[in-house]
Amino acid sequence: MHNSNNMAPISTHHITDIRIWLFALLTGLGFASPQHLSASTFIKATDPGFAYTGRISWNTKAGAAVWTYPGVQIHAVFEGTSVSMKTNPDCGYFMVEIDDQAPYKIEVLKNVETTRISHNLSEGPHRLTLTYIIEGMYKKPTFYGLYLDDNCKLGERPILPERRIEFIGNSITCGYGIEGNGKEKKFQFSKQNYYYTYAAITGRNLKAQCQICARSGIGMYRNYAGKIPDEIMPNIYPQTFYETKGEPWDFSRFQADVVCVNLGCNDTSVGSYDLERLTEGFKQFTRTLRNYYPQAKIVYIIGAIPKSKRLDDIRTAQLAAIEDAASRGDKEVYRMDFTPDDGSLGWGSQGHPSMRRQALMGEELTNYLRSITGWD
């Protein structure tokens, strides 16, 4: 059994990330506007120069990548001074990273299929990473490819990091309300941003590929507000999309070194809850994960949420799952505690962690994973 309550400082790197984002938000700079562009060289999503991370399905007829979870990434090296992407209209928001420029956010609007990513770049090759930053279960994001300058092409396929982390979670992992100020009363996609979550920060800190299976409101045995639908995490987890049946995910495509599970907050969210069912849910899910990932380190985490009885109960359920695994000879199941959220770093929408809180969580998890993996 492993446990950590150590608090780590927020790194200068991530404070800089937040300042860049705030500057862009206040000034309007760095947020690209979608627009139709004149015809140029089109590079299909199936081009071997692309590298992808995440639970992606392939629409072979259209030659397009399709997904529903946040955190999907598209990597490429392209030639030329401009780049745009073709997607389905109104598919949501992406963060863009080009070369060593500050990351910025773009939105794909309604009735728009071609969205400008960047222009007026210098001549020569440029590194590009697109990260999908919202939950796409209602939008079914579909990436058809990139438009480049005339006669330009992709370079060699980028080499992705060897380290692999999977994050399984709820709204906190998705970045629900992270761009809010605590006053928002309802969900808004414009306030969600996976890029600044503890999960994304941990991945960048540890130079790891990250795969996300997360949905706002989801739980281990019941969802938010006591609902017990079919769409609890154990039922959707084996699928490529956010659904209980359809296209099974091929786990051989991404064998995680570490699996981080941040669940339990919704199971205990409203009214009375059944701690025994929650405990059994964690036990069974641990067995499921071990079946898919024989060699991975499985790490249970909570929130961050305020100190409370429910926080203690989630911890108790997770510890029981770890003890159950140990009784079967599985010594590679761990857990850690984030510093409970007391509002001192502000709030996101509807009581969710703020961007500053998520940054702290990212540093805490980074340090913990380093301690159990030996990663630098």
N, C-alpha and C positions, 0 to 999 in steps of 0.2 A: 504493500500500500504506500502510495506516494502522495504527499500533500505539500502545498506551498502557499504561504501567506505573505511572501516577500513583496514589497512594493518597489517598483523600478521607476526611475525618472523618465520623463518624456524626452526623447532625443531631440537635439537641435534640428536634425534632418526633418522630423515630422512636424515640429513647430514651424519650420520653413514651409512645408507642404501646406499647412493650414493657412499661413499668412498669404501664400500665393493664391489659394482658393478664395480667401476673403477679399483680396484685392480685385480679383477677377469678378467676383460677385457684385462688389460695390461700384466698379467702374464700367462693367459690361465688356471689358477686354477679355479676349481669349475664349469667348463663347461663340463658336462658329454658327452662322445662320444657314439653315438648309435652303437650297435653291436649285432650280433646274440649270444644268450647264450644257454647253454645246458638246456635240459628240467628240469623243477622243478615243484613245486606245482602251479597250475594256479587257480586264483580266478576270477570268472566271474564278469563283471561289474554290473550284477544284484544281486550280493551278498548283503544281508541286512546290512553288515558291512560298506558299502560305504554311504557317504552323498554327495549330489551334490548341487551346486548353479548355476543358469543360465537357459537360455532357451534351454533345452535339449529335444530331441525327442528320442524315444526308438525304435530301430530296433529289434522287438521281435523275429524274426527268428534267428538273430545272437546273441541276448542277449547283444546288444551293445548300448552305449550312443552316440548320434550324435548331432552336433550343428554347428552353423556358426559364432556366435558372440564372440568377445573377452571377457575375464573376467570369463568364465566358470571355476568352481572350483570342484575338486574331493578331498574329505577328507576321510582318513582312519587311523586306528591304526593297524599296522601289526607286526607280530613276525618275528624274524630272523635277519641275518646279511647283507642281500642284498635284493634289490627289483628292478624289471624291469617292463615295461608296454608294452602291446600289443595294437597297433593302426593301422590305415591304413597308408601306406607309405607316406612320404613327406607331413605330415599333419601340419608341422609347429613347433612352439616353445612353450615351457612351462617354467615357473619358478617353482622351487622345494623348498619346505620348509620341513625340517626333524628335529623334536624336536626343539632345540633352536639354531641349526646351522644357519649360514648366508645363505640367499636365493641364489640360483644359477640357471643358465639358461641351458636348454638342447634343442637339435634340433632333430626332427625325419627326417631322411634322405630318399632320394629316394630308393626304393627297400628294405626298412628296415621296418619290422613289430614289432620287439622286440627291445626296447631301454632301455639300462641300466639307471636306476635312481640313484642308489647308491649301494656301496658294502663296505666290511670291516667295517661294523657297529658293535657296541657292541651287545652282546646277550641281548635278552629281547624285550619288546614292544617298538615301535617307532611311533610317530605321523607324518603323511604325509599329505601335501596339495600340489596339482598340480594346477597351474593356467595357463590357456591358454591365451597367451599374444599377439596374432595377430588376424587379421580379417580372418575368415575361410570360406568366401563365395565361394572361388574357390577351397578350399581344403577339405571341408566337413569333418572335424575331426571326427573320429570314435574311441571311446575307448571301447576295448573288455575286459580289465581287467588287473590284475597284476600277475607277476610271483614272487613267494617267495621261500625261501629255502625249501628243502624237509620236508614234514610233518608240515609246518607252516601254519598259518591261520590269518584271520583278528580278531581284538578284537571287542568290542562293537562299535556300530555306533556312531561316534562323534556327540555331541550335538552342533548344530549351533546357532549363536547368535539370540536372539529374534528380535532385531532391523533390519529393512529391508529398504534399499535404492535402488531405480532404477535410473540409469543414462541413459539418452537418448541424443545422440549427434552425432558428426561428427569425423573427423580425430583427433581432439585435445583430445577427450574422448578416442579414440582408442590408443593413444600414437604414432601416425604417426611421424616418424623421431626423436623420443625422444633420440635415441642412436646415432644420427648423429652429425655432427659438423658444420652444416650450409652450407657445400660445395657440398652436394649431389644434383644432378640434376634430379634424378628420384626416384620413389618409390622403396624401398627395404624392404622386410619382415624382414631382419636381423637387420634393424634399428628401427623397431617398437617394443614397449614393454609397454603393458597396465599396468603392475605391478607398474611402476613408475609414472603413471598419477595422476592428482589431484583426480580423482574418486577413484582409488584404495587406495591412501593415506588417503582420507577422510573416507573410509570404515574401514581401519585399526585403524585410530584414534578414531573413534566412536564405534568400536567393533560391526560392523553391517554386515549382509549379503548384498552383492551387486549384482544386476542383471543389465546387460548391453544390450542396444539396440542401437548400434552405427555403423556408416559406413563412411569411408572417402568420402568426396565430396558430402554428402547428405544434402538436405535442407528442408525447410518447404513448399515452393511452387515451387522451382526449385533447381536443383543441381548445382555443380560447373561449371563455365564458361557459365552460362545462360541456361543450358540444362533443359528441362522440360519433363523428362521421367515419366513413371508410377512409377518408384522406388523412389519417394520422401517419407519422413518419415511418413506422415499420412497414406500412402498406405501400407507400409511394416510393420508398427508397430503392427497390429493385428496378424501377422504371427509368427510362431515358428522360421522359418529360414529367411534369407535375401531374400525375394521374395514377390510378391504381392498377390499370391494365392498359395494354397497348404495345409499345415497343420496349422489350426488356433491355436494360443497360448491360453492355458487355464489359464486365469488370476486368477483363484482361487488357483493356485499352488504357487503364490507369490503375496501376498497383501502388497504393499509397504506402509511404514509409511511416507516416503518422496520420491518425484519424482523430480529429478533435470534434467532440460532440457537446453542443451547447443547447440542451433541452431540459424541460421540466418547468419552465416559467409559466407556460400556458396551461399545463396540466393543473397547476395550483393557483390559477389566476383569479377565479371568481367563485365565491361560495365554498361549500365543503367539497373536499376531494378525497379520493381513496388512496392513501399512502401505500397500502399493500399492492394495489394495481399498478401504481407508479413504480414501485420497487421491482415487481415482476416484469414490467415493461423494460426497465433498464437491464435486467438480467437476460431476458430473451434477446434484446437488441445486441448485447455484447456477444452472444453466441452467433448471431447473424453476421456481425462485422468480422468476427474471427473466421467464419467460414469463407467470406469473400477475401479477407486479407490475412493469410496465415502468419505472416512475418511482421505485420505492422504493430507499432505502439498505439494503443487506444487511450485517448486522454479525455476524461469527462471534466467539463467546466460548467460554471453557472453564471448567467447574466452578463454584465453586472446588474444586480438589483439591490434595493435597500435591505438592510438587516431586518429580518422578520422570521416568524415561525416557518413560513413557507420556504425561505432560504435554507433553514436548518433541515427541513424535511427533504428537500431535494438532495442536499448533501448526504443525508442518511440513506436515501435510496441508492445513490451512486456508490457509496461505500459498500452497501450490501451487494451490489453487482460486482464490485472489485473482489470482495471476499468470495463470492460464488465462483468467479473465474479462477481465483487462486486455488480453490478446492479442487478444481479440475486440472491443476498444473499450469495454468496460464498466468504467468508472472508479469506480463507486458500490458497490463491495464492500470492506468494511473488516473489521478484527478488533481486539479489545482483550484484555488479560490482566487477570483479577481477581488480587488478591493471593493467592498460594497459601495454602491452608488448613493451618496448622501446629498447630491445636488450641488456640491461645492464647485464642480466644474461646469455647471449649467445643465440644462435639460434640452433634449431634442423634442420633437413633436410627441404629444400625448405621453409624457413621462419616459420616453426612451432615452438611452444614453446620448449625450451630446458628442460632437466631434472631438472635443478635448478629452472626454471620458473614454471614447473609443481609442484615442491615441495612447492613453495610459494603459488601457487593456492590452493593446498591441505590444507595448513594451514589456508588460508583465508576462504575457504568454510567450513572447520571444525568449525571454530569460529562462522561463521554465523549460521550454522545449530544448534549449541549448543544454540545460542541466541533465536531461535524460537521453539526449541523442549524441552529445559531443560535437554537434555542429558549431561552426564559428559564426 
